[in-house]
């Protein structure tokens, strides 16, 4: 049995799941009292946002994405993060020591970070999964949906001239200053990203993403309660219960498993876009700024599963053969097979950009390691 056969979510969710390495979600509760603006320019506020990774805080945030993904059975939590409300409680002592709880109607799923180790606790299943290290490409998790995490990713992708100030807005008791980032590149599906941040620390407290052709944000994330300062040390320390089923997994999601075990190495550059991940492998991201494409390459030795997937998702033919295609206003993806290799592509780019990537992969293939 191959490593892909042991994954219950299955490779068929790669297109949708790989997309999530980019983004997150919404509701919009703001205090009725107007916020006071301050004379901080866009470059200054952007710099504060980027430097906010060491700010300690604790709070409650909610996120929602309305991407309109197809109703594919057994898509799991990866897809749910992009189509329903996600409730999160966060305790952040620093960039490498934190805890984020995903609250559900029947319990909670908690993720702890302690240096390079992450502990995932499912209270319902009484299961603890221990993972060492961070992957270059992985599926999204609720912690990625927090306003500070999403806001800093947006700020890091902004290039000179793309940011301007917005007015102030009261968010979770913070008189937050607004920043609008409008991508200049033609290839991205993102029309604008609005970030509101605490003026003193730069900590993002609300983020809204609007796709091209859309009047309202399609993705956003906001704090409903926030306290700055270090949480109680006990809130970021996990004491293993006596009845816990403890598992160690160096590749807890399929993207990480592919990067570790797939025998293929993706090219650099790809369709004229540079590789953003540091090392070449079977999982990589490409592009500049908001033109982000995630690519996975893995053995296509399970073609019956491919046919089952194609029955549920629209297909399109081209130089790559026949591909399954996922299309949303903000995130697009495709999966196809060529010469024994399966490729999954996804990102915040238009379909023509994905087509160019697919054409090169179909023509040139990948190396082996």
Buried (B, 14 or more C-beta within 10 A) or exposed (E): EEBBEEBEBBBBBBBBBBBBBBBBBBBEEBEEEEBEBEEBEBEBBBBBBBBBBEBBBBBBBBBBBBBEBEEBEEBBBBBBBBBEEBBBBBBBBEEEBBBBBBBBEEEBBBBBBBEEEBBBBBBEEEBBBBBEEEBBBBBBBBBBBBBBBBBBBBBEBBEEEBBEBBEBBBBBBBBBBBBBBBBEBEBBBBBBBBBBBBBEBBBBBBBBBBBBEBEEBBBBBBBBEBEBEBBEEEBBEBEEEEEBEEEEEEBBBBBBBBBBBBEBBBBBEBBEBEBBBEEBBBBBBBBBBBBBBBBBBBBBEBEEBBEEBBEEBEBBEEEBEEBBBBBBBBBBBBBBBBEEBBBBBBBBBBBEBBBBBBBBBBEEBBEEE
